[in-house]
Amino acid sequence: MTQFMDVHHGAKGITAEQLQQGHDAAVAIQKEEGVRFERAWADPEAGVVYCLTEASSADAVQRAHIHAGSDAPDEIHAVPLSV
């Protein structure tokens, strides 16, 4: 499994509660899609949401977001190295 950072644009004004609700919805279906949603961050002023997910592929990340009821990510980046 690889870690992926995905980016959603167009979330201007997102609140902490909305971010938590979206993350909780993703966690609720993660086993069905074979992914693990680890963490989410947001910049409400810029309207950007970042999600860190462990999955077999970027396609799995995209399917899981859609299945969870959120918009598909605008960008998905593999994160093969971290410190």
mmCIF file of the N, C-alpha and C atoms, coordinates in Angstrom:
data_MODEL
# 
_entry.id   MODEL 
# 
loop_
_atom_site.group_PDB 
_atom_site.id 
_atom_site.type_symbol 
_atom_site.label_atom_id 
_atom_site.label_alt_id 
_atom_site.label_comp_id 
_atom_site.label_asym_id 
_atom_site.label_entity_id 
_atom_site.label_seq_id 
_atom_site.pdbx_PDB_ins_code 
_atom_site.Cartn_x 
_atom_site.Cartn_y 
_atom_site.Cartn_z 
_atom_site.occupancy 
_atom_site.B_iso_or_equiv 
_atom_site.pdbx_formal_charge 
_atom_site.auth_seq_id 
_atom_site.auth_comp_id 
_atom_site.auth_asym_id 
_atom_site.auth_atom_id 
_atom_site.pdbx_PDB_model_num 
ATOM 1   N N  . MET A 1 1  ? 0.845   -1.180 0.000  1.00 0.00 ? 1  MET A N  1 
ATOM 2   C CA . MET A 1 1  ? 0.000   0.000  0.000  1.00 0.00 ? 1  MET A CA 1 
ATOM 3   C C  . MET A 1 1  ? 0.888   1.240  0.000  1.00 0.00 ? 1  MET A C  1 
ATOM 4   N N  . THR A 1 2  ? 0.449   2.233  -0.708 1.00 0.00 ? 2  THR A N  1 
ATOM 5   C CA . THR A 1 2  ? 1.168   3.494  -0.846 1.00 0.00 ? 2  THR A CA 1 
ATOM 6   C C  . THR A 1 2  ? 0.354   4.612  -0.209 1.00 0.00 ? 2  THR A C  1 
ATOM 7   N N  . GLN A 1 3  ? 1.036   5.606  0.313  1.00 0.00 ? 3  GLN A N  1 
ATOM 8   C CA . GLN A 1 3  ? 0.334   6.789  0.802  1.00 0.00 ? 3  GLN A CA 1 
ATOM 9   C C  . GLN A 1 3  ? 0.098   7.740  -0.368 1.00 0.00 ? 3  GLN A C  1 
ATOM 10  N N  . PHE A 1 4  ? -1.050  8.400  -0.336 1.00 0.00 ? 4  PHE A N  1 
ATOM 11  C CA . PHE A 1 4  ? -1.412  9.391  -1.336 1.00 0.00 ? 4  PHE A CA 1 
ATOM 12  C C  . PHE A 1 4  ? -1.879  10.652 -0.643 1.00 0.00 ? 4  PHE A C  1 
ATOM 13  N N  . MET A 1 5  ? -1.486  11.795 -1.197 1.00 0.00 ? 5  MET A N  1 
ATOM 14  C CA . MET A 1 5  ? -2.002  13.086 -0.760 1.00 0.00 ? 5  MET A CA 1 
ATOM 15  C C  . MET A 1 5  ? -2.900  13.565 -1.880 1.00 0.00 ? 5  MET A C  1 
ATOM 16  N N  . ASP A 1 6  ? -4.176  13.759 -1.551 1.00 0.00 ? 6  ASP A N  1 
ATOM 17  C CA . ASP A 1 6  ? -5.056  14.299 -2.575 1.00 0.00 ? 6  ASP A CA 1 
ATOM 18  C C  . ASP A 1 6  ? -5.491  15.698 -2.192 1.00 0.00 ? 6  ASP A C  1 
ATOM 19  N N  . VAL A 1 7  ? -5.839  16.461 -3.201 1.00 0.00 ? 7  VAL A N  1 
ATOM 20  C CA . VAL A 1 7  ? -6.137  17.877 -3.031 1.00 0.00 ? 7  VAL A CA 1 
ATOM 21  C C  . VAL A 1 7  ? -7.496  18.171 -3.661 1.00 0.00 ? 7  VAL A C  1 
ATOM 22  N N  . HIS A 1 8  ? -8.321  18.854 -2.890 1.00 0.00 ? 8  HIS A N  1 
ATOM 23  C CA . HIS A 1 8  ? -9.637  19.289 -3.364 1.00 0.00 ? 8  HIS A CA 1 
ATOM 24  C C  . HIS A 1 8  ? -9.646  20.819 -3.366 1.00 0.00 ? 8  HIS A C  1 
ATOM 25  N N  . HIS A 1 9  ? -10.001 21.421 -4.480 1.00 0.00 ? 9  HIS A N  1 
ATOM 26  C CA . HIS A 1 9  ? -10.123 22.874 -4.575 1.00 0.00 ? 9  HIS A CA 1 
ATOM 27  C C  . HIS A 1 9  ? -11.613 23.232 -4.515 1.00 0.00 ? 9  HIS A C  1 
ATOM 28  N N  . GLY A 1 10 ? -11.912 24.462 -4.222 1.00 0.00 ? 10 GLY A N  1 
ATOM 29  C CA . GLY A 1 10 ? -13.310 24.910 -4.227 1.00 0.00 ? 10 GLY A CA 1 
ATOM 30  C C  . GLY A 1 10 ? -14.022 24.732 -2.899 1.00 0.00 ? 10 GLY A C  1 
ATOM 31  N N  . ALA A 1 11 ? -13.277 24.635 -1.813 1.00 0.00 ? 11 ALA A N  1 
ATOM 32  C CA . ALA A 1 11 ? -13.870 24.448 -0.482 1.00 0.00 ? 11 ALA A CA 1 
ATOM 33  C C  . ALA A 1 11 ? -13.757 25.723 0.351  1.00 0.00 ? 11 ALA A C  1 
ATOM 34  N N  . LYS A 1 12 ? -13.852 26.850 -0.306 1.00 0.00 ? 12 LYS A N  1 
ATOM 35  C CA . LYS A 1 12 ? -13.707 28.137 0.391  1.00 0.00 ? 12 LYS A CA 1 
ATOM 36  C C  . LYS A 1 12 ? -14.739 28.229 1.518  1.00 0.00 ? 12 LYS A C  1 
ATOM 37  N N  . GLY A 1 13 ? -14.266 28.592 2.703  1.00 0.00 ? 13 GLY A N  1 
ATOM 38  C CA . GLY A 1 13 ? -15.142 28.739 3.853  1.00 0.00 ? 13 GLY A CA 1 
ATOM 39  C C  . GLY A 1 13 ? -15.462 27.454 4.587  1.00 0.00 ? 13 GLY A C  1 
ATOM 40  N N  . ILE A 1 14 ? -14.823 26.348 4.220  1.00 0.00 ? 14 ILE A N  1 
ATOM 41  C CA . ILE A 1 14 ? -15.085 25.084 4.911  1.00 0.00 ? 14 ILE A CA 1 
ATOM 42  C C  . ILE A 1 14 ? -14.819 25.244 6.405  1.00 0.00 ? 14 ILE A C  1 
ATOM 43  N N  . THR A 1 15 ? -15.673 24.639 7.213  1.00 0.00 ? 15 THR A N  1 
ATOM 44  C CA . THR A 1 15 ? -15.510 24.710 8.662  1.00 0.00 ? 15 THR A CA 1 
ATOM 45  C C  . THR A 1 15 ? -14.866 23.430 9.179  1.00 0.00 ? 15 THR A C  1 
ATOM 46  N N  . ALA A 1 16 ? -14.402 23.483 10.420 1.00 0.00 ? 16 ALA A N  1 
ATOM 47  C CA . ALA A 1 16 ? -13.826 22.292 11.051 1.00 0.00 ? 16 ALA A CA 1 
ATOM 48  C C  . ALA A 1 16 ? -14.875 21.182 11.118 1.00 0.00 ? 16 ALA A C  1 
ATOM 49  N N  . GLU A 1 17 ? -16.112 21.554 11.394 1.00 0.00 ? 17 GLU A N  1 
ATOM 50  C CA . GLU A 1 17 ? -17.192 20.555 11.473 1.00 0.00 ? 17 GLU A CA 1 
ATOM 51  C C  . GLU A 1 17 ? -17.426 19.892 10.114 1.00 0.00 ? 17 GLU A C  1 
ATOM 52  N N  . GLN A 1 18 ? -17.431 20.668 9.053  1.00 0.00 ? 18 GLN A N  1 
ATOM 53  C CA . GLN A 1 18 ? -17.622 20.104 7.716  1.00 0.00 ? 18 GLN A CA 1 
ATOM 54  C C  . GLN A 1 18 ? -16.456 19.199 7.326  1.00 0.00 ? 18 GLN A C  1 
ATOM 55  N N  . LEU A 1 19 ? -15.241 19.616 7.671  1.00 0.00 ? 19 LEU A N  1 
ATOM 56  C CA . LEU A 1 19 ? -14.067 18.792 7.390  1.00 0.00 ? 19 LEU A CA 1 
ATOM 57  C C  . LEU A 1 19 ? -14.171 17.476 8.144  1.00 0.00 ? 19 LEU A C  1 
ATOM 58  N N  . GLN A 1 20 ? -14.562 17.524 9.408  1.00 0.00 ? 20 GLN A N  1 
ATOM 59  C CA . GLN A 1 20 ? -14.704 16.307 10.210 1.00 0.00 ? 20 GLN A CA 1 
ATOM 60  C C  . GLN A 1 20 ? -15.796 15.403 9.646  1.00 0.00 ? 20 GLN A C  1 
ATOM 61  N N  . GLN A 1 21 ? -16.916 15.985 9.231  1.00 0.00 ? 21 GLN A N  1 
ATOM 62  C CA . GLN A 1 21 ? -18.008 15.194 8.661  1.00 0.00 ? 21 GLN A CA 1 
ATOM 63  C C  . GLN A 1 21 ? -17.564 14.474 7.393  1.00 0.00 ? 21 GLN A C  1 
ATOM 64  N N  . GLY A 1 22 ? -16.832 15.166 6.545  1.00 0.00 ? 22 GLY A N  1 
ATOM 65  C CA . GLY A 1 22 ? -16.329 14.543 5.326  1.00 0.00 ? 22 GLY A CA 1 
ATOM 66  C C  . GLY A 1 22 ? -15.348 13.427 5.616  1.00 0.00 ? 22 GLY A C  1 
ATOM 67  N N  . HIS A 1 23 ? -14.467 13.667 6.572  1.00 0.00 ? 23 HIS A N  1 
ATOM 68  C CA . HIS A 1 23 ? -13.493 12.634 6.947  1.00 0.00 ? 23 HIS A CA 1 
ATOM 69  C C  . HIS A 1 23 ? -14.205 11.427 7.551  1.00 0.00 ? 23 HIS A C  1 
ATOM 70  N N  . ASP A 1 24 ? -15.170 11.673 8.417  1.00 0.00 ? 24 ASP A N  1 
ATOM 71  C CA . ASP A 1 24 ? -15.918 10.570 9.036  1.00 0.00 ? 24 ASP A CA 1 
ATOM 72  C C  . ASP A 1 24 ? -16.664 9.741  7.991  1.00 0.00 ? 24 ASP A C  1 
ATOM 73  N N  . ALA A 1 25 ? -17.236 10.398 6.994  1.00 0.00 ? 25 ALA A N  1 
ATOM 74  C CA . ALA A 1 25 ? -17.941 9.681  5.925  1.00 0.00 ? 25 ALA A CA 1 
ATOM 75  C C  . ALA A 1 25 ? -16.971 8.803  5.141  1.00 0.00 ? 25 ALA A C  1 
ATOM 76  N N  . ALA A 1 26 ? -15.767 9.310  4.910  1.00 0.00 ? 26 ALA A N  1 
ATOM 77  C CA . ALA A 1 26 ? -14.759 8.533  4.193  1.00 0.00 ? 26 ALA A CA 1 
ATOM 78  C C  . ALA A 1 26 ? -14.297 7.333  5.021  1.00 0.00 ? 26 ALA A C  1 
ATOM 79  N N  . VAL A 1 27 ? -14.062 7.556  6.295  1.00 0.00 ? 27 VAL A N  1 
ATOM 80  C CA . VAL A 1 27 ? -13.631 6.463  7.178  1.00 0.00 ? 27 VAL A CA 1 
ATOM 81  C C  . VAL A 1 27 ? -14.704 5.370  7.248  1.00 0.00 ? 27 VAL A C  1 
ATOM 82  N N  . ALA A 1 28 ? -15.964 5.760  7.207  1.00 0.00 ? 28 ALA A N  1 
ATOM 83  C CA . ALA A 1 28 ? -17.063 4.793  7.307  1.00 0.00 ? 28 ALA A CA 1 
ATOM 84  C C  . ALA A 1 28 ? -17.087 3.801  6.151  1.00 0.00 ? 28 ALA A C  1 
ATOM 85  N N  . ILE A 1 29 ? -16.578 4.187  4.982  1.00 0.00 ? 29 ILE A N  1 
ATOM 86  C CA . ILE A 1 29 ? -16.621 3.281  3.824  1.00 0.00 ? 29 ILE A CA 1 
ATOM 87  C C  . ILE A 1 29 ? -15.240 2.770  3.417  1.00 0.00 ? 29 ILE A C  1 
ATOM 88  N N  . GLN A 1 30 ? -14.217 3.113  4.156  1.00 0.00 ? 30 GLN A N  1 
ATOM 89  C CA . GLN A 1 30 ? -12.849 2.798  3.715  1.00 0.00 ? 30 GLN A CA 1 
ATOM 90  C C  . GLN A 1 30 ? -12.593 1.310  3.534  1.00 0.00 ? 30 GLN A C  1 
ATOM 91  N N  . LYS A 1 31 ? -13.139 0.468  4.391  1.00 0.00 ? 31 LYS A N  1 
ATOM 92  C CA . LYS A 1 31 ? -12.905 -0.982 4.250  1.00 0.00 ? 31 LYS A CA 1 
ATOM 93  C C  . LYS A 1 31 ? -13.511 -1.516 2.969  1.00 0.00 ? 31 LYS A C  1 
ATOM 94  N N  . GLU A 1 32 ? -14.670 -0.984 2.587  1.00 0.00 ? 32 GLU A N  1 
ATOM 95  C CA . GLU A 1 32 ? -15.323 -1.428 1.356  1.00 0.00 ? 32 GLU A CA 1 
ATOM 96  C C  . GLU A 1 32 ? -14.468 -1.130 0.132  1.00 0.00 ? 32 GLU A C  1 
ATOM 97  N N  . GLU A 1 33 ? -13.709 -0.069 0.171  1.00 0.00 ? 33 GLU A N  1 
ATOM 98  C CA . GLU A 1 33 ? -12.881 0.346  -0.964 1.00 0.00 ? 33 GLU A CA 1 
ATOM 99  C C  . GLU A 1 33 ? -11.423 -0.092 -0.821 1.00 0.00 ? 33 GLU A C  1 
ATOM 100 N N  . GLY A 1 34 ? -11.064 -0.676 0.318  1.00 0.00 ? 34 GLY A N  1 
ATOM 101 C CA . GLY A 1 34 ? -9.698  -1.139 0.519  1.00 0.00 ? 34 GLY A CA 1 
ATOM 102 C C  . GLY A 1 34 ? -8.686  -0.022 0.678  1.00 0.00 ? 34 GLY A C  1 
ATOM 103 N N  . VAL A 1 35 ? -9.122  1.078  1.283  1.00 0.00 ? 35 VAL A N  1 
ATOM 104 C CA . VAL A 1 35 ? -8.226  2.204  1.534  1.00 0.00 ? 35 VAL A CA 1 
ATOM 105 C C  . VAL A 1 35 ? -8.269  2.553  3.016  1.00 0.00 ? 35 VAL A C  1 
ATOM 106 N N  . ARG A 1 36 ? -7.346  3.416  3.430  1.00 0.00 ? 36 ARG A N  1 
ATOM 107 C CA . ARG A 1 36 ? -7.368  3.887  4.814  1.00 0.00 ? 36 ARG A CA 1 
ATOM 108 C C  . ARG A 1 36 ? -7.163  5.395  4.801  1.00 0.00 ? 36 ARG A C  1 
ATOM 109 N N  . PHE A 1 37 ? -8.212  6.113  5.185  1.00 0.00 ? 37 PHE A N  1 
ATOM 110 C CA . PHE A 1 37 ? -8.129  7.565  5.287  1.00 0.00 ? 37 PHE A CA 1 
ATOM 111 C C  . PHE A 1 37 ? -7.444  7.902  6.607  1.00 0.00 ? 37 PHE A C  1 
ATOM 112 N N  . GLU A 1 38 ? -6.266  8.506  6.518  1.00 0.00 ? 38 GLU A N  1 
ATOM 113 C CA . GLU A 1 38 ? -5.462  8.760  7.702  1.00 0.00 ? 38 GLU A CA 1 
ATOM 114 C C  . GLU A 1 38 ? -5.729  10.112 8.344  1.00 0.00 ? 38 GLU A C  1 
ATOM 115 N N  . ARG A 1 39 ? -5.828  11.154 7.517  1.00 0.00 ? 39 ARG A N  1 
ATOM 116 C CA . ARG A 1 39 ? -5.932  12.498 8.085  1.00 0.00 ? 39 ARG A CA 1 
ATOM 117 C C  . ARG A 1 39 ? -6.383  13.470 7.002  1.00 0.00 ? 39 ARG A C  1 
ATOM 118 N N  . ALA A 1 40 ? -6.990  14.561 7.427  1.00 0.00 ? 40 ALA A N  1 
ATOM 119 C CA . ALA A 1 40 ? -7.404  15.610 6.486  1.00 0.00 ? 40 ALA A CA 1 
ATOM 120 C C  . ALA A 1 40 ? -7.057  16.976 7.075  1.00 0.00 ? 40 ALA A C  1 
ATOM 121 N N  . TRP A 1 41 ? -6.715  17.884 6.200  1.00 0.00 ? 41 TRP A N  1 
ATOM 122 C CA . TRP A 1 41 ? -6.404  19.270 6.575  1.00 0.00 ? 41 TRP A CA 1 
ATOM 123 C C  . TRP A 1 41 ? -7.165  20.184 5.626  1.00 0.00 ? 41 TRP A C  1 
ATOM 124 N N  . ALA A 1 42 ? -7.393  21.422 6.050  1.00 0.00 ? 42 ALA A N  1 
ATOM 125 C CA . ALA A 1 42 ? -8.056  22.377 5.171  1.00 0.00 ? 42 ALA A CA 1 
ATOM 126 C C  . ALA A 1 42 ? -7.528  23.785 5.392  1.00 0.00 ? 42 ALA A C  1 
ATOM 127 N N  . ASP A 1 43 ? -7.583  24.555 4.331  1.00 0.00 ? 43 ASP A N  1 
ATOM 128 C CA . ASP A 1 43 ? -7.315  25.989 4.383  1.00 0.00 ? 43 ASP A CA 1 
ATOM 129 C C  . ASP A 1 43 ? -8.598  26.668 3.905  1.00 0.00 ? 43 ASP A C  1 
ATOM 130 N N  . PRO A 1 44 ? -9.474  27.055 4.849  1.00 0.00 ? 44 PRO A N  1 
ATOM 131 C CA . PRO A 1 44 ? -10.758 27.633 4.465  1.00 0.00 ? 44 PRO A CA 1 
ATOM 132 C C  . PRO A 1 44 ? -10.630 28.912 3.638  1.00 0.00 ? 44 PRO A C  1 
ATOM 133 N N  . GLU A 1 45 ? -9.611  29.684 3.901  1.00 0.00 ? 45 GLU A N  1 
ATOM 134 C CA . GLU A 1 45 ? -9.437  30.940 3.173  1.00 0.00 ? 45 GLU A CA 1 
ATOM 135 C C  . GLU A 1 45 ? -9.089  30.685 1.709  1.00 0.00 ? 45 GLU A C  1 
ATOM 136 N N  . ALA A 1 46 ? -8.203  29.731 1.473  1.00 0.00 ? 46 ALA A N  1 
ATOM 137 C CA . ALA A 1 46 ? -7.816  29.376 0.102  1.00 0.00 ? 46 ALA A CA 1 
ATOM 138 C C  . ALA A 1 46 ? -8.812  28.417 -0.541 1.00 0.00 ? 46 ALA A C  1 
ATOM 139 N N  . GLY A 1 47 ? -9.633  27.756 0.274  1.00 0.00 ? 47 GLY A N  1 
ATOM 140 C CA . GLY A 1 47 ? -10.610 26.808 -0.253 1.00 0.00 ? 47 GLY A CA 1 
ATOM 141 C C  . GLY A 1 47 ? -10.016 25.485 -0.671 1.00 0.00 ? 47 GLY A C  1 
ATOM 142 N N  . VAL A 1 48 ? -8.969  25.053 0.034  1.00 0.00 ? 48 VAL A N  1 
ATOM 143 C CA . VAL A 1 48 ? -8.272  23.822 -0.331 1.00 0.00 ? 48 VAL A CA 1 
ATOM 144 C C  . VAL A 1 48 ? -8.354  22.819 0.816  1.00 0.00 ? 48 VAL A C  1 
ATOM 145 N N  . VAL A 1 49 ? -8.647  21.562 0.462  1.00 0.00 ? 49 VAL A N  1 
ATOM 146 C CA . VAL A 1 49 ? -8.661  20.458 1.424  1.00 0.00 ? 49 VAL A CA 1 
ATOM 147 C C  . VAL A 1 49 ? -7.613  19.447 0.972  1.00 0.00 ? 49 VAL A C  1 
ATOM 148 N N  . TYR A 1 50 ? -6.853  18.940 1.937  1.00 0.00 ? 50 TYR A N  1 
ATOM 149 C CA . TYR A 1 50 ? -5.828  17.927 1.686  1.00 0.00 ? 50 TYR A CA 1 
ATOM 150 C C  . TYR A 1 50 ? -6.188  16.679 2.466  1.00 0.00 ? 50 TYR A C  1 
ATOM 151 N N  . CYS A 1 51 ? -6.072  15.516 1.832  1.00 0.00 ? 51 CYS A N  1 
ATOM 152 C CA . CYS A 1 51 ? -6.352  14.249 2.513  1.00 0.00 ? 51 CYS A CA 1 
ATOM 153 C C  . CYS A 1 51 ? -5.158  13.311 2.335  1.00 0.00 ? 51 CYS A C  1 
ATOM 154 N N  . LEU A 1 52 ? -4.769  12.663 3.413  1.00 0.00 ? 52 LEU A N  1 
ATOM 155 C CA . LEU A 1 52 ? -3.709  11.658 3.363  1.00 0.00 ? 52 LEU A CA 1 
ATOM 156 C C  . LEU A 1 52 ? -4.379  10.299 3.480  1.00 0.00 ? 52 LEU A C  1 
ATOM 157 N N  . THR A 1 53 ? -4.139  9.462  2.474  1.00 0.00 ? 53 THR A N  1 
ATOM 158 C CA . THR A 1 53 ? -4.805  8.171  2.384  1.00 0.00 ? 53 THR A CA 1 
ATOM 159 C C  . THR A 1 53 ? -3.788  7.096  2.053  1.00 0.00 ? 53 THR A C  1 
ATOM 160 N N  . GLU A 1 54 ? -4.002  5.915  2.576  1.00 0.00 ? 54 GLU A N  1 
ATOM 161 C CA . GLU A 1 54 ? -3.192  4.762  2.203  1.00 0.00 ? 54 GLU A CA 1 
ATOM 162 C C  . GLU A 1 54 ? -4.060  3.887  1.309  1.00 0.00 ? 54 GLU A C  1 
ATOM 163 N N  . ALA A 1 55 ? -3.544  3.547  0.122  1.00 0.00 ? 55 ALA A N  1 
ATOM 164 C CA . ALA A 1 55 ? -4.339  2.787  -0.835 1.00 0.00 ? 55 ALA A CA 1 
ATOM 165 C C  . ALA A 1 55 ? -3.426  2.055  -1.808 1.00 0.00 ? 55 ALA A C  1 
ATOM 166 N N  . SER A 1 56 ? -4.033  1.197  -2.596 1.00 0.00 ? 56 SER A N  1 
ATOM 167 C CA . SER A 1 56 ? -3.262  0.452  -3.593 1.00 0.00 ? 56 SER A CA 1 
ATOM 168 C C  . SER A 1 56 ? -2.989  1.279  -4.840 1.00 0.00 ? 56 SER A C  1 
ATOM 169 N N  . SER A 1 57 ? -3.840  2.301  -5.086 1.00 0.00 ? 57 SER A N  1 
ATOM 170 C CA . SER A 1 57 ? -3.667  3.109  -6.295 1.00 0.00 ? 57 SER A CA 1 
ATOM 171 C C  . SER A 1 57 ? -4.403  4.433  -6.151 1.00 0.00 ? 57 SER A C  1 
ATOM 172 N N  . ALA A 1 58 ? -4.055  5.367  -7.029 1.00 0.00 ? 58 ALA A N  1 
ATOM 173 C CA . ALA A 1 58 ? -4.758  6.650  -7.067 1.00 0.00 ? 58 ALA A CA 1 
ATOM 174 C C  . ALA A 1 58 ? -6.217  6.439  -7.461 1.00 0.00 ? 58 ALA A C  1 
ATOM 175 N N  . ASP A 1 59 ? -6.477  5.471  -8.329 1.00 0.00 ? 59 ASP A N  1 
ATOM 176 C CA . ASP A 1 59 ? -7.865  5.168  -8.711 1.00 0.00 ? 59 ASP A CA 1 
ATOM 177 C C  . ASP A 1 59 ? -8.695  4.744  -7.507 1.00 0.00 ? 59 ASP A C  1 
ATOM 178 N N  . ALA A 1 60 ? -8.099  3.959  -6.617 1.00 0.00 ? 60 ALA A N  1 
ATOM 179 C CA . ALA A 1 60 ? -8.811  3.531  -5.404 1.00 0.00 ? 60 ALA A CA 1 
ATOM 180 C C  . ALA A 1 60 ? -9.134  4.735  -4.521 1.00 0.00 ? 60 ALA A C  1 
ATOM 181 N N  . VAL A 1 61 ? -8.215  5.678  -4.442 1.00 0.00 ? 61 VAL A N  1 
ATOM 182 C CA . VAL A 1 61 ? -8.453  6.902  -3.667 1.00 0.00 ? 61 VAL A CA 1 
ATOM 183 C C  . VAL A 1 61 ? -9.629  7.669  -4.264 1.00 0.00 ? 61 VAL A C  1 
ATOM 184 N N  . GLN A 1 62 ? -9.630  7.818  -5.569 1.00 0.00 ? 62 GLN A N  1 
ATOM 185 C CA . GLN A 1 62 ? -10.705 8.552  -6.232 1.00 0.00 ? 62 GLN A CA 1 
ATOM 186 C C  . GLN A 1 62 ? -12.050 7.852  -6.020 1.00 0.00 ? 62 GLN A C  1 
ATOM 187 N N  . ARG A 1 63 ? -12.105 6.542  -6.224 1.00 0.00 ? 63 ARG A N  1 
ATOM 188 C CA . ARG A 1 63 ? -13.355 5.791  -6.029 1.00 0.00 ? 63 ARG A CA 1 
ATOM 189 C C  . ARG A 1 63 ? -13.865 5.922  -4.601 1.00 0.00 ? 63 ARG A C  1 
ATOM 190 N N  . ALA A 1 64 ? -12.958 5.856  -3.638 1.00 0.00 ? 64 ALA A N  1 
ATOM 191 C CA . ALA A 1 64 ? -13.354 5.937  -2.231 1.00 0.00 ? 64 ALA A CA 1 
ATOM 192 C C  . ALA A 1 64 ? -13.951 7.299  -1.900 1.00 0.00 ? 64 ALA A C  1 
ATOM 193 N N  . HIS A 1 65 ? -13.369 8.365  -2.416 1.00 0.00 ? 65 HIS A N  1 
ATOM 194 C CA . HIS A 1 65 ? -13.929 9.696  -2.170 1.00 0.00 ? 65 HIS A CA 1 
ATOM 195 C C  . HIS A 1 65 ? -15.344 9.804  -2.745 1.00 0.00 ? 65 HIS A C  1 
ATOM 196 N N  . ILE A 1 66 ? -15.519 9.328  -3.955 1.00 0.00 ? 66 ILE A N  1 
ATOM 197 C CA . ILE A 1 66 ? -16.833 9.392  -4.591 1.00 0.00 ? 66 ILE A CA 1 
ATOM 198 C C  . ILE A 1 66 ? -17.832 8.534  -3.823 1.00 0.00 ? 66 ILE A C  1 
ATOM 199 N N  . HIS A 1 67 ? -17.426 7.332  -3.437 1.00 0.00 ? 67 HIS A N  1 
ATOM 200 C CA . HIS A 1 67 ? -18.293 6.440  -2.659 1.00 0.00 ? 67 HIS A CA 1 
ATOM 201 C C  . HIS A 1 67 ? -18.679 7.077  -1.325 1.00 0.00 ? 67 HIS A C  1 
ATOM 202 N N  . ALA A 1 68 ? -17.792 7.848  -0.746 1.00 0.00 ? 68 ALA A N  1 
ATOM 203 C CA . ALA A 1 68 ? -18.068 8.508  0.540  1.00 0.00 ? 68 ALA A CA 1 
ATOM 204 C C  . ALA A 1 68 ? -18.981 9.716  0.382  1.00 0.00 ? 68 ALA A C  1 
ATOM 205 N N  . GLY A 1 69 ? -19.263 10.106 -0.875 1.00 0.00 ? 69 GLY A N  1 
ATOM 206 C CA . GLY A 1 69 ? -20.167 11.218 -1.101 1.00 0.00 ? 69 GLY A CA 1 
ATOM 207 C C  . GLY A 1 69 ? -19.499 12.562 -1.284 1.00 0.00 ? 69 GLY A C  1 
ATOM 208 N N  . SER A 1 70 ? -18.173 12.568 -1.388 1.00 0.00 ? 70 SER A N  1 
ATOM 209 C CA . SER A 1 70 ? -17.486 13.845 -1.616 1.00 0.00 ? 70 SER A CA 1 
ATOM 210 C C  . SER A 1 70 ? -17.126 13.963 -3.092 1.00 0.00 ? 70 SER A C  1 
ATOM 211 N N  . ASP A 1 71 ? -16.714 15.137 -3.473 1.00 0.00 ? 71 ASP A N  1 
ATOM 212 C CA . ASP A 1 71 ? -16.263 15.335 -4.845 1.00 0.00 ? 71 ASP A CA 1 
ATOM 213 C C  . ASP A 1 71 ? -14.951 14.585 -5.051 1.00 0.00 ? 71 ASP A C  1 
ATOM 214 N N  . ALA A 1 72 ? -14.734 14.162 -6.279 1.00 0.00 ? 72 ALA A N  1 
ATOM 215 C CA . ALA A 1 72 ? -13.460 13.524 -6.603 1.00 0.00 ? 72 ALA A CA 1 
ATOM 216 C C  . ALA A 1 72 ? -12.343 14.546 -6.407 1.00 0.00 ? 72 ALA A C  1 
ATOM 217 N N  . PRO A 1 73 ? -11.186 14.112 -5.954 1.00 0.00 ? 73 PRO A N  1 
ATOM 218 C CA . PRO A 1 73 ? -10.069 15.037 -5.784 1.00 0.00 ? 73 PRO A CA 1 
ATOM 219 C C  . PRO A 1 73 ? -9.662  15.668 -7.110 1.00 0.00 ? 73 PRO A C  1 
ATOM 220 N N  . ASP A 1 74 ? -9.202  16.912 -7.049 1.00 0.00 ? 74 ASP A N  1 
ATOM 221 C CA . ASP A 1 74 ? -8.688  17.587 -8.230 1.00 0.00 ? 74 ASP A CA 1 
ATOM 222 C C  . ASP A 1 74 ? -7.283  17.108 -8.574 1.00 0.00 ? 74 ASP A C  1 
ATOM 223 N N  . GLU A 1 75 ? -6.553  16.679 -7.542 1.00 0.00 ? 75 GLU A N  1 
ATOM 224 C CA . GLU A 1 75 ? -5.186  16.172 -7.719 1.00 0.00 ? 75 GLU A CA 1 
ATOM 225 C C  . GLU A 1 75 ? -4.999  14.996 -6.763 1.00 0.00 ? 75 GLU A C  1 
ATOM 226 N N  . ILE A 1 76 ? -4.232  13.998 -7.200 1.00 0.00 ? 76 ILE A N  1 
ATOM 227 C CA . ILE A 1 76 ? -3.839  12.888 -6.336 1.00 0.00 ? 76 ILE A CA 1 
ATOM 228 C C  . ILE A 1 76 ? -2.361  12.634 -6.572 1.00 0.00 ? 76 ILE A C  1 
ATOM 229 N N  . HIS A 1 77 ? -1.566  12.692 -5.493 1.00 0.00 ? 77 HIS A N  1 
ATOM 230 C CA . HIS A 1 77 ? -0.118  12.529 -5.596 1.00 0.00 ? 77 HIS A CA 1 
ATOM 231 C C  . HIS A 1 77 ? 0.321   11.358 -4.723 1.00 0.00 ? 77 HIS A C  1 
ATOM 232 N N  . ALA A 1 78 ? 1.075   10.441 -5.293 1.00 0.00 ? 78 ALA A N  1 
ATOM 233 C CA . ALA A 1 78 ? 1.699   9.384  -4.493 1.00 0.00 ? 78 ALA A CA 1 
ATOM 234 C C  . ALA A 1 78 ? 2.758   10.004 -3.600 1.00 0.00 ? 78 ALA A C  1 
ATOM 235 N N  . VAL A 1 79 ? 2.876   9.495  -2.392 1.00 0.00 ? 79 VAL A N  1 
ATOM 236 C CA . VAL A 1 79 ? 3.877   9.974  -1.423 1.00 0.00 ? 79 VAL A CA 1 
ATOM 237 C C  . VAL A 1 79 ? 4.699   8.760  -1.011 1.00 0.00 ? 79 VAL A C  1 
ATOM 238 N N  . PRO A 1 80 ? 5.666   8.347  -1.855 1.00 0.00 ? 80 PRO A N  1 
ATOM 239 C CA . PRO A 1 80 ? 6.417   7.141  -1.561 1.00 0.00 ? 80 PRO A CA 1 
ATOM 240 C C  . PRO A 1 80 ? 7.485   7.280  -0.490 1.00 0.00 ? 80 PRO A C  1 
ATOM 241 N N  . LEU A 1 81 ? 7.877   8.513  -0.149 1.00 0.00 ? 81 LEU A N  1 
ATOM 242 C CA . LEU A 1 81 ? 8.888   8.736  0.886  1.00 0.00 ? 81 LEU A CA 1 
ATOM 243 C C  . LEU A 1 81 ? 8.392   9.729  1.905  1.00 0.00 ? 81 LEU A C  1 
ATOM 244 N N  . SER A 1 82 ? 8.710   9.472  3.160  1.00 0.00 ? 82 SER A N  1 
ATOM 245 C CA . SER A 1 82 ? 8.411   10.450 4.215  1.00 0.00 ? 82 SER A CA 1 
ATOM 246 C C  . SER A 1 82 ? 9.435   10.299 5.326  1.00 0.00 ? 82 SER A C  1 
ATOM 247 N N  . VAL A 1 83 ? 9.557   11.321 6.141  1.00 0.00 ? 83 VAL A N  1 
ATOM 248 C CA . VAL A 1 83 ? 10.489  11.278 7.277  1.00 0.00 ? 83 VAL A CA 1 
ATOM 249 C C  . VAL A 1 83 ? 9.746   11.707 8.521  1.00 0.00 ? 83 VAL A C  1 
# 
